[in-house]
Amino acid sequence: MTAAPAIRVRHLWHRFGRFDVLRDVSFDVAHGEIFGFIGPNGAGKTTTIRVMSTLLEPLAGRVEIDGYDVTIDPDAVRKIIGYMPDHAGVYERVTVREYLEFFADAYRVPTAGTSYAVVDAVMELTDLTKLRDKLVATMSKGMKQRLQLARTLLHDPKVLILDEPASDLDPRARIEIRDLLVELRNLGKTIFLSSHILTELADVCTSVAILERGRLVVSGPISEIARRLEPQAPQHAPAQPEAPAPPPPVLTRTVKLRVLAPGEAVAAALTGMPGIHRVAPGPAHTVLVTYAGDETMVAYIVRALVMANIGVSGVEPERNELERIFLEVTKGEVQ
Ligand SMILES: Nc1ncnc2c1ncn2[C@@H]1O[C@H](COP(=O)(O)OP(=O)(O)OP(=O)(O)O)[C@@H](O)[C@H]1O
């Protein structure tokens, strides 16, 4: 493994006409990550991806894939990446197998004569073996998306760059793509994916970069960003103010608990516990507990309930970490 990150973007600028589409974008993607590149429509995600995939020369800045500069060494980059554009068409009048054999030849993948073992392996991995003789034209959108992903895997790329891989998919197809991405990561691939819908693949991402109007708002591992956004204790006692200063805003989280007792019993058990802000009924016989603090508070809450003889059968954050980060760092242009 090289010392260089899988993807390194430095001070990337791009302009279409007089419009700055990317403005000083910098971030790193470590090897083995599933990295979510998130931003609203028009934020500049596809433009960044096209630069990373050697399809567009940046106006300024530098992008490296596994240490290779996309402008200086595009051929080396193309061998390392598997790029799946958004809304790419597929050839319709061929079978799944014919489609993949065609691209295996186009990529000059060694095929051991006409046996195309690599196509078999990729179909197996992407769960397309059963559909091998199916005409592409008759496949659902989700299946076609899987076929596209299979195509990007034929030359065994180290880094997958997927532009909106789950857009327009129904929930089942989305889950299937998500599971496949996790499997690919377990095989050692680095996966860079973009999305304008926050919740789409958020739960599989290990790190994210959030782009808004061509500028990077935040990037890094989700847990680290969340920690950075934790309210900090004041460093110094404030000088004696004339009038009492308004209290600083307290950032809170809400956890949804499934409990084997009425909500009033939960409220009674948690009343007076430091950090608890609110206990309210939640959907479908759950209780929403709002608290200040980090995840250890959840452990204290559960312990307090168990000590009060209240069984807890489920614990889930009302909003996942990424959604919380999003709401705090963006200006509200994201779904
Ligand atoms: N070839 C082009 N010529 C002129 N303007 C362009 C071109 N490509 C993109 N743009 C503009 O650049 C901005 C960023 O586009 P880009 O496609 O990178 O955004 P995006 O974040 O991928 O959005 P989406 O989620 O809609 O795909 C948009 O305002 C878009 O209209």
The ligand as an SDF file (V2000), in Angstrom:
LIG
                    3D

 31 33  0  0  0  0  0  0  0  0999 V2000
  -20.6350   21.8290  -18.7640 N   0  0  0  0  0  0  0  0  0  0  0  0
  -21.1630   22.7870  -18.0290 C   0  0  0  0  0  0  0  0  0  0  0  0
  -21.2940   24.0330  -18.5050 N   0  0  0  0  0  0  0  0  0  0  0  0
  -21.8140   25.0250  -17.7680 C   0  0  0  0  0  0  0  0  0  0  0  0
  -22.2420   24.8790  -16.4930 N   0  0  0  0  0  0  0  0  0  0  0  0
  -22.1400   23.6570  -15.9610 C   0  0  0  0  0  0  0  0  0  0  0  0
  -21.6010   22.5440  -16.6920 C   0  0  0  0  0  0  0  0  0  0  0  0
  -21.6120   21.4550  -15.8870 N   0  0  0  0  0  0  0  0  0  0  0  0
  -22.1550   21.8600  -14.7170 C   0  0  0  0  0  0  0  0  0  0  0  0
  -22.4600   23.1760  -14.7600 N   0  0  0  0  0  0  0  0  0  0  0  0
  -23.0270   23.9590  -13.6550 C   0  0  0  0  0  0  0  0  0  0  0  0
  -22.1380   23.8290  -12.5650 O   0  0  0  0  0  0  0  0  0  0  0  0
  -22.8410   23.7470  -11.3290 C   0  0  0  0  0  0  0  0  0  0  0  0
  -22.4150   22.4780  -10.5900 C   0  0  0  0  0  0  0  0  0  0  0  0
  -22.8610   21.3640  -11.3400 O   0  0  0  0  0  0  0  0  0  0  0  0
  -22.5790   19.8660  -10.8710 P   0  0  0  0  0  0  0  0  0  0  0  0
  -23.2120   18.9870  -11.8920 O   0  0  0  0  0  0  0  0  0  0  0  0
  -21.1470   19.7020  -10.5870 O   0  0  0  0  0  0  0  0  0  0  0  0
  -23.3890   19.8150   -9.5030 O   0  0  0  0  0  0  0  0  0  0  0  0
  -23.8790   18.5700   -8.6670 P   0  0  0  0  0  0  0  0  0  0  0  0
  -23.5800   18.8900   -7.2530 O   0  0  0  0  0  0  0  0  0  0  0  0
  -23.3370   17.3260   -9.2220 O   0  0  0  0  0  0  0  0  0  0  0  0
  -25.4280   18.6130   -8.8730 O   0  0  0  0  0  0  0  0  0  0  0  0
  -26.4700   17.4140   -9.1680 P   0  0  0  0  0  0  0  0  0  0  0  0
  -26.7390   16.7790   -7.8560 O   0  0  0  0  0  0  0  0  0  0  0  0
  -27.6360   18.1600   -9.7000 O   0  0  0  0  0  0  0  0  0  0  0  0
  -25.8420   16.5060  -10.1830 O   0  0  0  0  0  0  0  0  0  0  0  0
  -24.3130   23.7640  -11.6890 C   0  0  0  0  0  0  0  0  0  0  0  0
  -24.7700   25.0920  -11.5120 O   0  0  0  0  0  0  0  0  0  0  0  0
  -24.3330   23.3870  -13.1430 C   0  0  0  0  0  0  0  0  0  0  0  0
  -25.4310   23.9880  -13.7910 O   0  0  0  0  0  0  0  0  0  0  0  0
  1  2  1  0
  2  3  1  0
  2  7  2  0
  3  4  2  0
  4  5  1  0
  5  6  2  0
  6  7  1  0
  6 10  1  0
  7  8  1  0
  8  9  2  0
  9 10  1  0
 10 11  1  0
 11 12  1  0
 11 30  1  0
 12 13  1  0
 13 14  1  0
 13 28  1  0
 14 15  1  0
 15 16  1  0
 16 17  2  0
 16 18  1  0
 16 19  1  0
 19 20  1  0
 20 21  2  0
 20 22  1  0
 20 23  1  0
 23 24  1  0
 24 25  2  0
 24 26  1  0
 24 27  1  0
 28 29  1  0
 28 30  1  0
 30 31  1  0
M  END
$$$$
